[in-house]
Amino acid sequence: MLWHELTIHTTEEAVEMISNFLHEAGAGGVSIEESGTLNKKRQAPHGEWFGDVPFNDIPEGHAVIKGYFSEEVNLEEIRNEISPRVEELAEFGIDTGDVRYEIKTVNEEDWATAWKQYFKPIRVSERLTIKPTWEKYTPESADERIIELDPGMAFGTGAHPTTSLCLRTLDSVIQGGEEVIDVGTGSGILSIGAVHLGASKVLALDLDPVAVLSAKDNTRLNGMEDRITVKESDLLTVITEGSGSEDLGVRLPVKVVVANILAEVILLFVDDVYAALQSGGIYIASGIYKNKFDVVEQALTSSGFEIADVYREDDWVAFVARKR
């Protein structure tokens, strides 16, 4: 089967928004490649470094996004639909760089599996390594925990700075026995990582049915069905309708909430997170580009949180906020 491939050259800052535009336009798949995406050095919370040097020639801070559309779709119309939405991102303070578009036709086999050759085991923290299901890997120590992952169409391989940053932050926060809510779970990678680190129960939420299926599949791959509950829902619905419900898998309020989502989305449910947390509970908020630091910090403190710590990777930020 033939597919149309729409390639957009942009910046890492704009990746998540433009990827969403492609999905909304009907893309059957979206691939993302950034500068040194998979082998970039990654700094742990305590200063250690993991990884090697970048493997590609994409300039630092830039990204190449590819959306795949069925053969009968008019790709020129899709590009004309997406282009003004990309231009509007500047109004929200998102730098898209010198955007370029390319169009071509490819065989399904070329795009459906080609990305897998670049997804290798990634050591993201002292205790966590992400291993794609099709790769062989031997742990280097008894303390190393392996996250088996087949992300499919869902966001979250650990290669993106926001995901690896979240995992390392969880590694510093989880002490053992916590109940956790993962908002916008994607592939389920953060939920699985939290259990590996000692969380007793995790509620994984996502509004995207594709992500929900992916998270459930990865939960099964890691043998964690009894500790991770995956639901197609948002946090507000869980708070208002699910409090005390046994099918959530956790008891509200919980000890930890983690969200690896765009800053613009995080700002919409800060109060909901506050309501879902115990007194002294921890909120890990990631997916925040550096230019949104001040506005997210203000929203957190205005809702009653105190900033306990801030972790950074490249131009991305993760807040650790404690409920007063």
C-alpha positions as CSV (number, residue, x, y, z in Angstrom):
1,M,0.0,0.0,0.0
2,L,1.2,3.5,-0.8
3,W,1.1,6.4,1.6
4,H,1.7,10.1,1.2
5,E,4.5,11.5,3.4
6,L,4.4,15.1,4.6
7,T,7.7,16.2,6.1
8,I,7.9,19.4,8.2
9,H,11.2,20.9,9.2
10,T,10.8,22.9,12.4
11,T,12.2,23.2,16.0
12,E,12.1,20.8,19.0
13,E,10.0,23.4,20.7
14,A,7.2,23.0,18.2
15,V,7.3,19.2,17.9
16,E,4.3,18.3,20.1
17,M,1.9,20.9,18.7
18,I,2.8,20.2,15.1
19,S,2.6,16.4,15.7
20,N,-0.9,17.0,17.1
21,F,-1.9,19.0,14.0
22,L,-0.9,16.1,11.8
23,H,-2.9,13.6,13.9
24,E,-5.9,15.9,13.8
25,A,-5.5,16.2,10.0
26,G,-5.9,12.4,9.8
27,A,-2.3,11.1,9.7
28,G,-2.1,7.4,10.0
29,G,1.3,7.7,11.7
30,V,3.7,10.4,12.8
31,S,7.5,10.1,13.2
32,I,9.8,12.6,15.0
33,E,13.5,12.9,14.7
34,E,15.5,15.5,16.7
35,S,19.1,16.4,17.1
36,G,20.9,13.3,18.6
37,T,17.5,12.0,19.6
38,L,18.5,8.6,20.9
39,N,22.1,8.8,21.9
40,K,22.3,12.3,23.4
41,K,23.9,12.7,26.8
42,R,21.4,12.8,29.5
43,Q,22.1,14.2,32.9
44,A,20.7,12.5,36.0
45,P,19.3,14.5,39.0
46,H,22.6,14.0,40.9
47,G,24.8,15.1,38.0
48,E,25.8,11.8,36.4
49,W,25.7,11.5,32.6
50,F,24.3,8.8,30.5
51,G,24.6,8.2,26.7
52,D,27.0,9.1,24.0
53,V,27.2,11.6,21.2
54,P,24.4,12.6,18.8
55,F,24.0,10.2,15.8
56,N,22.4,12.4,13.2
57,D,23.2,15.7,11.5
58,I,20.0,17.6,12.5
59,P,21.1,21.0,13.9
60,E,20.8,21.4,17.7
61,G,17.2,22.5,18.6
62,H,15.7,21.5,15.3
63,A,13.4,18.6,14.4
64,V,12.0,16.8,11.4
65,I,8.4,15.6,11.7
66,K,6.8,13.2,9.2
67,G,3.1,12.6,8.9
68,Y,1.7,9.7,6.8
69,F,-1.6,9.9,5.0
70,S,-3.6,7.4,2.9
71,E,-3.1,7.4,-0.8
72,E,-6.5,8.9,-1.6
73,V,-5.9,12.0,0.5
74,N,-5.0,15.3,-1.2
75,L,-1.8,16.1,0.6
76,E,-1.6,19.7,-0.8
77,E,-4.9,20.4,0.9
78,I,-3.6,18.9,4.1
79,R,-0.5,21.1,3.9
80,N,-2.6,24.2,3.3
81,E,-4.7,23.2,6.3
82,I,-1.8,22.8,8.7
83,S,0.4,25.7,7.5
84,P,-1.6,28.5,9.0
85,R,-2.0,26.6,12.3
86,V,1.8,26.3,12.4
87,E,2.2,30.1,11.7
88,E,-0.2,30.8,14.6
89,L,2.0,29.1,17.1
90,A,4.1,32.3,17.2
91,E,1.2,34.0,18.9
92,F,1.6,31.5,21.8
93,G,5.3,32.1,22.1
94,I,6.3,29.0,20.3
95,D,9.3,29.4,18.0
96,T,8.8,27.2,14.9
97,G,12.0,28.3,13.2
98,D,12.4,28.3,9.4
99,V,9.5,25.9,8.6
100,R,9.9,23.9,5.4
101,Y,7.5,21.3,3.9
102,E,8.2,18.3,1.7
103,I,5.8,15.9,0.0
104,K,6.4,12.5,-1.4
105,T,4.8,9.0,-1.7
106,V,6.3,6.0,0.1
107,N,5.5,2.3,0.6
108,E,3.9,1.3,3.9
109,E,6.7,-1.0,4.8
110,D,9.2,1.9,4.4
111,W,7.6,4.0,7.2
112,A,5.8,1.6,9.4
113,T,8.9,-0.1,10.7
114,A,11.9,1.9,9.5
115,W,11.9,4.1,12.7
116,K,12.6,1.0,14.8
117,Q,16.2,0.8,13.6
118,Y,16.9,4.0,15.5
119,F,15.1,3.0,18.8
120,K,17.7,1.2,20.9
121,P,17.9,0.5,24.6
122,I,18.3,3.8,26.5
123,R,19.7,4.2,30.0
124,V,17.8,7.2,31.3
125,S,18.7,7.1,35.0
126,E,20.7,5.1,37.6
127,R,17.9,2.6,37.9
128,L,15.9,2.8,34.7
129,T,16.6,1.5,31.1
130,I,14.1,1.6,28.3
131,K,14.3,-1.4,26.0
132,P,12.2,-1.8,22.8
133,T,10.7,-5.2,22.7
134,W,12.5,-6.2,19.5
135,E,16.0,-5.5,20.9
136,K,18.1,-7.7,23.1
137,Y,19.7,-6.2,26.2
138,T,21.4,-7.5,29.4
139,P,21.2,-5.4,32.6
140,E,24.5,-4.0,33.8
141,S,23.6,-4.3,37.5
142,A,21.1,-6.0,39.8
143,D,19.6,-2.6,40.6
144,E,18.8,-1.8,36.9
145,R,15.1,-1.9,36.0
146,I,14.1,-2.6,32.4
147,I,11.0,-0.9,30.8
148,E,9.9,-3.1,27.9
149,L,8.3,-0.9,25.4
150,D,6.5,-1.0,22.0
151,P,5.2,2.6,21.7
152,G,3.3,1.9,18.4
153,M,1.5,5.2,17.5
154,A,1.6,6.6,21.0
155,F,3.9,9.3,22.3
156,G,6.7,8.3,24.6
157,T,9.8,6.3,23.9
158,G,12.1,8.0,26.4
159,A,14.1,9.5,23.6
160,H,12.4,12.9,23.8
161,P,14.0,15.1,26.5
162,T,10.6,15.6,28.3
163,T,10.0,11.9,28.8
164,S,13.5,11.0,29.9
165,L,13.5,14.1,32.2
166,C,10.2,12.9,33.8
167,L,11.6,9.4,34.4
168,R,14.7,10.8,36.1
169,T,12.6,13.1,38.2
170,L,10.4,10.2,39.2
171,D,13.6,8.3,40.2
172,S,14.4,11.1,42.6
173,V,10.8,11.4,44.0
174,I,9.5,7.8,44.3
175,Q,10.6,6.4,47.7
176,G,8.3,3.3,47.7
177,G,4.6,2.5,48.3
178,E,3.2,5.7,46.7
179,E,0.0,5.7,44.7
180,V,0.4,7.7,41.5
181,I,-1.7,9.3,38.8
182,D,-0.1,9.7,35.3
183,V,-2.0,12.3,33.3
184,G,-1.5,12.0,29.5
185,T,0.1,8.6,29.8
186,G,0.8,8.1,26.1
187,S,2.7,4.8,25.7
188,G,2.4,4.2,29.5
189,I,6.2,4.6,29.9
190,L,6.0,6.9,33.0
191,S,3.5,4.6,34.7
192,I,5.7,1.6,34.1
193,G,8.8,3.5,35.3
194,A,7.0,4.5,38.5
195,V,6.1,0.9,39.4
196,H,9.7,-0.2,38.7
197,L,10.8,2.6,41.1
198,G,8.5,1.3,43.9
199,A,5.1,2.9,43.4
200,S,2.4,0.6,44.7
201,K,-0.4,1.5,42.3
202,V,-0.7,3.8,39.3
203,L,-3.7,5.3,37.5
204,A,-2.8,6.1,33.9
205,L,-5.1,8.5,32.1
206,D,-5.2,9.6,28.5
207,L,-8.0,11.1,26.2
208,D,-6.5,9.5,23.1
209,P,-7.9,6.0,22.6
210,V,-4.8,5.0,20.6
211,A,-2.6,5.9,23.6
212,V,-4.9,4.0,26.0
213,L,-4.6,0.8,23.9
214,S,-0.8,1.3,23.7
215,A,-0.5,1.9,27.5
216,K,-2.5,-1.2,28.2
217,D,-0.4,-3.3,25.8
218,N,2.8,-2.1,27.4
219,T,1.4,-2.6,30.9
220,R,0.9,-6.3,29.9
221,L,4.3,-6.5,28.3
222,N,5.8,-5.6,31.7
223,G,3.5,-7.8,33.7
224,M,2.0,-4.9,35.7
225,E,-1.7,-5.3,35.0
226,D,-2.3,-5.7,38.8
227,R,-0.6,-2.4,39.6
228,I,-1.4,-0.1,36.7
229,T,-5.0,0.8,35.7
230,V,-5.3,2.5,32.3
231,K,-8.4,4.7,31.6
232,E,-9.6,6.9,28.8
233,S,-10.4,10.0,30.9
234,D,-9.1,13.3,32.1
235,L,-8.2,14.2,35.7
236,L,-11.2,16.4,36.4
237,T,-13.6,13.5,35.5
238,V,-11.7,11.2,37.8
239,I,-11.9,13.6,40.7
240,T,-15.6,14.5,40.3
241,E,-17.0,11.1,39.3
242,G,-14.4,8.6,40.4
243,S,-13.5,9.4,44.0
244,G,-13.8,6.2,46.0
245,S,-14.3,4.1,42.9
246,E,-12.5,0.8,43.1
247,D,-12.0,0.6,39.3
248,L,-9.5,3.4,39.5
249,G,-6.9,1.2,41.1
250,V,-5.8,4.1,43.4
251,R,-7.5,5.9,46.4
252,L,-7.9,9.6,46.1
253,P,-6.1,11.7,47.1
254,V,-2.8,10.3,46.0
255,K,0.8,10.9,46.9
256,V,2.2,11.7,43.4
257,V,0.8,13.1,40.2
258,V,2.9,13.3,37.0
259,A,2.1,15.0,33.8
260,N,4.3,15.2,30.7
261,I,2.2,17.5,28.6
262,L,2.5,20.8,26.9
263,A,2.7,23.8,29.2
264,E,-0.5,25.2,27.6
265,V,-2.3,22.1,28.7
266,I,-0.7,21.9,32.1
267,L,-2.0,25.4,32.9
268,L,-5.6,24.2,32.4
269,F,-5.7,21.7,35.2
270,V,-3.3,22.9,37.9
271,D,-6.2,23.2,40.4
272,D,-7.4,19.7,39.5
273,V,-4.0,18.3,40.4
274,Y,-4.0,20.2,43.7
275,A,-7.4,18.6,44.5
276,A,-6.1,15.1,43.6
277,L,-3.1,15.3,45.9
278,Q,-2.6,14.6,49.6
279,S,-1.3,17.3,51.8
280,G,2.5,17.3,51.1
281,G,1.9,15.4,47.9
282,I,4.2,15.9,44.9
283,Y,3.3,17.1,41.4
284,I,5.8,16.5,38.6
285,A,5.0,18.7,35.7
286,S,7.1,18.3,32.5
287,G,6.7,19.0,28.8
288,I,7.5,22.6,29.6
289,Y,9.7,24.6,27.2
290,K,12.0,27.2,28.8
291,N,10.0,30.2,27.5
292,K,7.0,28.9,29.6
293,F,8.9,28.6,32.8
294,D,7.6,31.8,34.5
295,V,3.9,31.3,33.6
296,V,3.9,27.7,34.8
297,E,5.7,28.6,38.0
298,Q,3.2,31.4,38.7
299,A,0.3,29.1,38.1
300,L,1.6,26.4,40.4
301,T,2.3,28.9,43.3
302,S,-1.0,30.6,42.8
303,S,-2.8,27.3,43.2
304,G,-1.1,26.6,46.5
305,F,2.0,24.6,45.5
306,E,5.5,25.4,46.6
307,I,8.3,24.6,44.1
308,A,10.5,21.9,45.7
309,D,12.9,21.5,42.8
310,V,13.4,22.1,39.1
311,Y,15.1,19.7,36.7
312,R,16.2,20.7,33.1
313,E,17.4,19.0,30.0
314,D,18.4,21.0,26.9
315,D,15.6,23.7,26.7
316,W,13.0,21.7,28.6
317,V,11.9,21.9,32.2
318,A,10.3,19.7,34.8
319,F,8.9,21.1,38.0
320,V,8.7,19.2,41.3
321,A,5.9,21.0,43.2
322,R,4.7,20.1,46.7
323,K,1.1,20.7,47.9
324,R,1.3,22.9,51.0
